[in-house]
């Protein structure tokens, strides 16, 4: 095996940034080629896909999107474990989509939900049980939870347990009254927040518009995170838009990259945008 590095494109007059090509040879046969392009600044976006675990179809369709999407899997569903295993084998990051109490009492967030009034031992037990059904978890974000994430005591208990397990947290921000991000930061765990929902309306056109909003947020702040769902329209929009995002020097990274960035604790979350949902 040998490596060969050469300029992939002739430099333009006055240019200081270059594109190099790295080739891996076995004998005289090229095994693999990487193109390395210098950029003046690399922007970063994370895209979390929620509500996985019902079946494996969605996981396979998302793995076919050739970017580092983060798979957020609901616990205790028929394909929760298999989805996590499939994502892990494909090199995708796995999160637990932790059910939490919504505002509407008639809405069921699902089995294993964290609810207002629970004490730390019960919170710890539920998180342990939920994690047992979703292997390879690196972090957690809330499923629903507008009531739960507004409760400081409950969020402190959740973050204490996540800290003990060295997990990061992404605040899905389903309510303007969330205290979850602040609680995570006080607990000293890596944390970040959602700035864009991709598919409150299930249409390719709508999701493309939200992906453009994500790009605007990234250009303004250097990094941003979006949350979507495994709808066919969302997957189609991702296939269409992500190459354009890459051409704009925006790297799609796992959610842990944003949560664990040294500057993350200093980034103030923008006000929650109205999105028609209070779950």
C-alpha positions as CSV (number, residue, x, y, z in Angstrom):
1,X,0.0,0.0,0.0
2,X,1.2,3.5,-0.7
3,X,-0.3,7.0,-0.5
4,X,0.1,9.7,-3.2
5,X,-0.8,13.3,-2.7
6,X,-1.1,15.7,-5.6
7,X,-2.9,18.9,-6.5
8,X,-6.3,18.0,-7.8
9,X,-7.0,21.4,-9.5
10,X,-4.5,23.8,-10.9
11,X,-4.4,26.9,-8.6
12,X,-6.0,30.0,-9.9
13,X,-4.0,33.2,-10.1
14,X,-3.8,34.8,-6.7
15,X,-5.5,31.9,-5.0
16,X,-4.3,30.8,-1.5
17,X,-6.6,27.9,-0.9
18,X,-6.0,24.6,-2.7
19,X,-7.6,21.3,-3.5
20,X,-5.5,18.2,-3.1
21,X,-6.2,14.6,-4.0
22,X,-5.0,11.7,-1.8
23,X,-4.8,8.3,-3.5
24,X,-4.3,5.0,-1.9
25,X,-2.6,2.4,-4.2
26,X,-2.2,-1.3,-3.9
27,X,0.5,-2.0,-6.4
28,X,-0.5,0.0,-9.4
29,X,-4.2,-0.2,-8.6
30,X,-6.0,2.7,-7.0
31,X,-8.0,1.5,-4.0
32,X,-9.5,4.8,-2.8
33,X,-9.3,8.5,-3.6
34,X,-10.0,11.4,-1.2
35,X,-10.3,15.1,-2.3
36,X,-9.2,17.6,0.3
37,X,-10.4,21.1,-0.3
38,X,-9.2,24.0,1.8
39,X,-11.8,26.5,2.9
40,X,-11.6,29.9,4.6
41,X,-14.1,28.8,7.3
42,X,-15.9,25.5,7.8
43,X,-19.5,25.8,9.0
44,X,-21.2,22.9,10.8
45,X,-24.8,21.6,10.8
46,X,-26.3,18.7,12.7
47,X,-29.5,17.0,11.5
48,X,-31.3,14.8,14.0
49,X,-34.0,12.5,12.7
50,X,-36.6,11.7,15.5
51,X,-39.2,9.1,16.1
52,X,-37.3,6.1,14.8
53,X,-37.8,2.6,16.1
54,X,-41.2,1.6,14.7
55,X,-39.7,-0.3,11.7
56,X,-36.4,-0.7,9.9
57,X,-37.6,0.7,6.6
58,X,-37.0,4.3,7.7
59,X,-33.5,3.4,9.0
60,X,-32.4,1.9,5.7
61,X,-33.8,4.9,3.7
62,X,-31.9,7.3,6.0
63,X,-28.7,5.3,5.8
64,X,-28.9,5.8,2.0
65,X,-28.5,9.5,2.6
66,X,-24.7,9.8,2.4
67,X,-24.2,12.3,5.2
68,X,-23.8,12.0,9.0
69,X,-27.4,12.2,10.1
70,X,-28.1,11.5,13.8
71,X,-30.6,8.8,14.5
72,X,-32.9,9.5,17.5
73,X,-34.8,6.4,18.5
74,X,-37.8,6.0,20.7
75,X,-37.5,3.3,23.4
76,X,-39.6,0.2,23.7
77,X,-40.8,0.1,20.1
78,X,-40.8,-3.1,17.9
79,X,-37.6,-2.1,16.1
80,X,-35.9,0.2,18.6
81,X,-33.0,-2.2,19.2
82,X,-32.6,-3.2,15.5
83,X,-32.7,0.4,14.4
84,X,-29.9,1.3,16.8
85,X,-27.8,-1.7,15.7
86,X,-28.4,-0.9,12.0
87,X,-27.4,2.8,12.5
88,X,-24.3,1.9,14.5
89,X,-23.1,-0.6,11.8
90,X,-23.5,2.1,9.2
91,X,-21.5,4.6,11.2
92,X,-24.4,6.8,12.2
93,X,-24.6,8.3,15.7
94,X,-27.5,7.0,17.9
95,X,-29.5,9.0,20.4
96,X,-32.3,8.1,22.8
97,X,-35.5,10.1,21.9
98,X,-36.6,10.2,25.5
99,X,-40.4,10.6,26.0
100,X,-41.4,13.4,28.2
101,X,-44.7,14.8,29.4
102,X,-46.4,17.2,27.0
103,X,-48.8,20.0,27.8
104,X,-51.9,18.3,26.7
105,X,-52.9,15.6,29.2
106,X,-54.8,13.6,26.5
107,X,-51.6,13.2,24.4
108,X,-49.6,10.0,25.2
109,X,-45.8,10.5,24.8
110,X,-45.2,6.8,24.9
111,X,-43.9,4.2,27.3
112,X,-41.1,5.2,29.6
113,X,-42.0,8.9,29.7
114,X,-40.5,11.3,32.2
115,X,-43.3,13.2,34.0
116,X,-43.6,16.2,36.3
117,X,-43.6,15.2,40.0
118,X,-41.3,12.2,39.5
119,X,-38.4,12.0,42.0
120,X,-34.8,11.2,41.1
121,X,-35.0,7.4,41.8
122,X,-37.9,7.0,39.4
123,X,-36.3,9.3,36.8
124,X,-33.1,7.2,37.0
125,X,-35.1,3.9,36.7
126,X,-37.0,5.1,33.6
127,X,-33.9,6.3,31.8
128,X,-32.1,3.1,32.6
129,X,-35.0,1.1,31.2
130,X,-35.3,3.2,28.1
131,X,-31.6,3.0,27.4
132,X,-31.7,-0.8,27.8
133,X,-34.0,-0.9,24.7
134,X,-31.7,1.4,22.6
135,X,-28.1,0.3,22.5
136,X,-25.1,2.5,21.3
137,X,-26.7,5.7,22.6
138,X,-24.3,8.7,22.7
139,X,-26.8,11.3,23.7
140,X,-30.5,12.1,24.4
141,X,-33.1,14.6,23.2
142,X,-36.7,15.0,24.4
143,X,-39.7,13.6,22.6
144,X,-42.6,16.0,23.2
145,X,-42.0,17.3,26.8
146,X,-43.3,20.9,26.7
147,X,-44.6,20.4,30.3
148,X,-41.6,18.3,31.5
149,X,-38.9,20.5,30.1
150,X,-40.4,23.6,31.8
151,X,-39.9,22.1,35.2
152,X,-36.5,23.0,36.7
153,X,-36.5,20.3,39.4
154,X,-37.4,17.5,37.0
155,X,-34.8,18.7,34.4
156,X,-32.1,18.8,37.1
157,X,-32.9,15.2,38.0
158,X,-32.8,14.1,34.3
159,X,-29.5,15.9,33.7
160,X,-27.9,14.4,36.8
161,X,-28.6,10.9,35.5
162,X,-27.4,11.8,32.0
163,X,-24.2,13.2,33.5
164,X,-23.6,10.0,35.4
165,X,-23.8,8.1,32.1
166,X,-21.6,10.6,30.2
167,X,-24.3,11.3,27.7
168,X,-24.9,14.6,25.9
169,X,-28.3,16.4,25.6
170,X,-30.1,18.2,22.8
171,X,-33.0,20.4,23.8
172,X,-35.7,19.8,21.2
173,X,-37.2,23.1,22.4
174,X,-40.9,22.2,22.0
175,X,-41.8,25.2,24.2
176,X,-40.6,28.7,24.7
177,X,-40.5,27.9,28.5
178,X,-38.0,25.1,28.3
179,X,-35.2,25.1,30.9
180,X,-33.7,21.9,29.7
181,X,-30.6,23.4,28.0
182,X,-29.8,25.5,31.1
183,X,-30.2,22.5,33.3
184,X,-27.9,20.5,31.1
185,X,-25.2,23.2,31.2
186,X,-25.5,23.5,35.0
187,X,-25.0,19.8,35.2
188,X,-21.8,20.1,33.2
189,X,-22.9,17.8,30.3
190,X,-22.3,18.6,26.6
191,X,-25.5,20.2,25.3
192,X,-26.9,22.0,22.3
193,X,-30.4,23.0,21.0
194,X,-32.7,22.7,18.0
195,X,-33.1,25.9,16.0
196,X,-35.1,24.5,13.0
197,X,-37.9,21.9,12.7
198,X,-37.7,20.5,9.1
199,X,-41.1,19.0,8.6
200,X,-44.0,20.5,10.6
201,X,-45.7,20.4,7.1
202,X,-45.0,17.2,5.2
203,X,-44.0,18.5,1.8
204,X,-40.7,18.5,-0.1
205,X,-41.1,22.2,-0.8
206,X,-41.6,23.1,2.9
207,X,-38.6,21.0,4.1
208,X,-36.4,22.5,1.4
209,X,-37.4,25.9,2.8
210,X,-36.5,24.8,6.3
211,X,-33.2,23.5,5.2
212,X,-32.4,26.9,3.7
213,X,-33.3,28.4,7.0
214,X,-30.9,26.0,8.7
215,X,-28.2,27.2,6.2
216,X,-29.0,30.8,7.2
217,X,-28.6,30.0,10.9
218,X,-25.3,28.2,10.2
219,X,-24.0,31.2,8.3
220,X,-25.0,33.5,11.1
221,X,-23.8,31.5,14.1
222,X,-21.2,29.1,12.5
223,X,-23.2,26.1,13.5
224,X,-26.9,25.1,14.0
225,X,-29.0,22.0,14.5
226,X,-32.2,20.9,12.8
227,X,-34.7,18.2,13.8
228,X,-36.8,16.2,11.3
229,X,-38.7,13.0,11.0
230,X,-38.5,10.0,8.7
231,X,-41.2,11.2,6.3
232,X,-40.7,10.4,2.6
233,X,-40.9,14.1,1.8
234,X,-38.1,14.8,4.4
235,X,-35.8,12.1,3.0
236,X,-36.4,13.4,-0.6
237,X,-35.5,16.9,0.5
238,X,-32.4,15.8,2.3
239,X,-31.2,14.0,-0.8
240,X,-31.8,17.1,-2.9
241,X,-30.4,19.8,-0.5
242,X,-27.5,18.3,1.4
243,X,-25.1,18.3,-1.6
244,X,-25.8,22.0,-2.0
245,X,-25.1,22.5,1.7
246,X,-21.8,20.8,1.2
247,X,-20.9,23.0,-1.7
248,X,-21.5,26.0,0.6
249,X,-18.8,24.7,2.9
250,X,-21.3,23.4,5.5
251,X,-20.2,20.1,7.0
252,X,-23.0,17.8,8.3
253,X,-21.8,16.4,11.6
254,X,-23.2,14.2,14.3
255,X,-25.1,16.1,17.1
256,X,-22.3,15.2,19.5
257,X,-19.9,17.4,17.6
258,X,-22.0,20.5,18.3
259,X,-22.8,19.5,21.8
260,X,-19.2,18.8,22.7
261,X,-17.7,21.9,21.0
262,X,-15.6,24.0,23.4
263,X,-17.7,27.1,22.5
264,X,-21.1,25.3,23.0
265,X,-21.6,26.4,26.6
266,X,-21.2,30.0,25.6
267,X,-23.7,30.0,22.8
268,X,-27.0,31.6,23.8
269,X,-30.0,29.9,22.3
270,X,-32.1,32.2,20.1
271,X,-35.8,32.6,21.1
272,X,-37.9,29.6,20.2
273,X,-39.5,30.2,16.9
274,X,-43.3,29.6,16.7
275,X,-43.8,26.3,14.9
276,X,-47.4,25.4,15.6
277,X,-46.4,22.7,18.1
278,X,-46.7,22.7,21.8
279,X,-46.0,19.0,22.6
